[in-house]
Amino acid sequence: MADAPVSDAQLIARALVTDDRHAFTELVKRHQSTVRACLRKLTAGNHALADDLAQETFVLAWRNLKSFRQEARFSTWLYRIATNCWLADARKRKETLLGDSDADVAEDVDDGGVAEGGGAPDHARGAALRIDMERAMAVLTEAERAAIVQCYHNDLSHEEAAYVLDCPVGTVKTHILRGKQKLKARLAAWAPGE
């Protein structure tokens, strides 16, 4: 009989009660890819910055683990820390966070190894769409981008996104509505046969 997988709550308890760093390492392994993906969206595709912010997120999570009250899922709490790291970095840099250049974005595109020959046009179309999406996301305000990423990329409810972003649910809904309108206008050329 296989052992039941250890829950996040059990790992957190072990990390807190016995100062078990291996338990926290397991939490990092479980959540690092989603935190990094979230930060890549928030940084408009800047992988190096996203990775630096992810590392900072987990350092802060370790230091503040005792303040996690389990009112939300552990992943939601991590998204909140990651979002705060991103916002703090944006304020510190005082830049518009326009993201990577088109060439860097195109290099990072991976359509799962499209074979040479017949699949090349689809690969090029996918790369073009990703570049246009990165450009469209860069047009959004930080608040709009954060709300869109939390609800559509991280698949959080409006209530969970409000927790992560530390704002009212109505504000999250407004940011999403405005962000979606901007994205729709920027990506209108990709709309099928209108």
N, C-alpha and C positions, 0 to 999 in steps of 0.2 A: 504494500500500500504506500503510495507516494505521499510525502508530507504536503500539507496545504501550503500554498505560497504565503509568505510573511507579508502582512499588510503594511501600508505606509504608517499607520498609527502604531503598530508594534515596533517598527524600526525607529520611529520618533521616540517612543518610550524608552527603548534600549539606549538611544543616543543621549537622552536626558538623564536617565536614572543611573546608568553605569558609565557614562561618558564614552560610549562605544562608537569610536570613529569609523569602524567597519560598517556599522549600521547606517551611519550618515553617508558613507561612500556608496552604499547600495541605493540610497535615496537619490543621490546625484546620478548614478548610472541609469536609474529608472526615468528621470525627468530631464536630463541634460539636453537630449535632442529636441524635445518640445520647447524648452526654454530658449535654446539657440535659434530654433526656427521662428519663434515669436519675435525675438530680438532682430533677426534678419529682416523680417517684415517691417518692424518699427524703424530700423535704420535704413530703409529703402534699399536693401540688398548689400549693405556694407558688411561683408562676412568677418573681416578682421575686427571691426568695432563690435559687432554682435558677439563674437567669441570672447572679447575682453569683458564686455558687459555681463555675459553669462557667468564668467569666472567670478566677477565681482558679486553677482547675484547669489551664488552659492556660498561665497565667503560670508556675506551678510546673513544669509539664511542660517549658517552654522552659528554665527555669533548671537543671533536673535531667536534661535530655536525655542528657547524657554518662553518667549512671548507668543508663540503660536498657540492659539486657544481652541483650535479645531472647530471654529464656527463655520469655516469653509473647507473645501478639499485642500490638501497640501499643495496640489498643482496650482490651484487658484491663488493661494498665498504666495507661491513662487512667482506667478505672473505679476502679482502686485509689486513684489520686490524688483523684478526685472524691469517693469514699466517705470518705477521710480528711479532706478539706475539710469535708464535711457533718458528720462526727463532731466535728471541732474546733470548728465553729460551734455545734453543739448544746451542747457542753460550755461554750463561752464564754457562750452565752445562758442556759444553765441553765433551759431551758424544755422543755415536753413535746412541742413540735412537732405541735400538733393540726391545723395546716394552715389553709387559707382558710375563710372562712365559706361556708355553703351558697349564698348568693346569688352569691358570686364564682365558685364552682365551676360553678353553673348557667350563668353568663354565658360561661364558657370552653368549654362543650360545643359541639361542632361535628359534626353527623352528616352532613356532606357536602352541605349545602344542601337539606334536605327541603322540598319544595314545600308551600305552604299548602293546606289542605283535608284530603285523605285521609291524609297522612303525619304529621299533628300528634300523634296518640296514640303512634306509635312514637317520635317525637322526645322526647315527654314521658317515656315509659318509659325510653328510653336515658339521659336526663338524670337521672332518679331512680336508675337503677342506678349511674351514675357517682358520684353524691352518696353513695349507700350504700357503694360501694366505697371512696371516700375516707375515710368515717367508719370503716369496718372496718379499713383500713390504719392509721389513726391509733391504733387500740387496740393494735396490735402493739408489742412492745418495739423499740428501735432495731435490735438484733441480728436479730430476726425479720424486720423490714421490710427490712433490708439484704440478708439472705439471699434472701428472696422476690423482691426487685427484681432481684438479680444473676442468679438462676436462671430466673425466669419472664419478666421484662421484657427483660433483656439477653441471654437465651438462652445463659447460660454453663453449662458442666458444673459438677458439684459441686467438682471439683478446681480449675477456674478460679475459681469463687466463693471457694474457700478461699484462693487466692492473693490475690484482690482484698481480701478481708476480713481477711487475715493471721491465719487461725485454722485448726485441723485440719479435715479433711474431715468427720469425725464430728460436729463441732460445727455445721458448716453444715447437715448432714442433720437434726440435732436442732432447730435453729432453724426450718428449713423445715417439719418435721413439726408443731411447736407452732404456728407461724404459720398453716399451712393449717387446723389444727383450730379456731383462733380465727376465721379468716375464714369457715369453713363454718358455725360457730355464728352469727356475725353476719349472714350472708347467707342463712340458711335459708329465709327467705320467698321468695327468688328461685329456689329449687329447683323444677324442673318436677314437677308432680303426684305428690308423695309421700303 
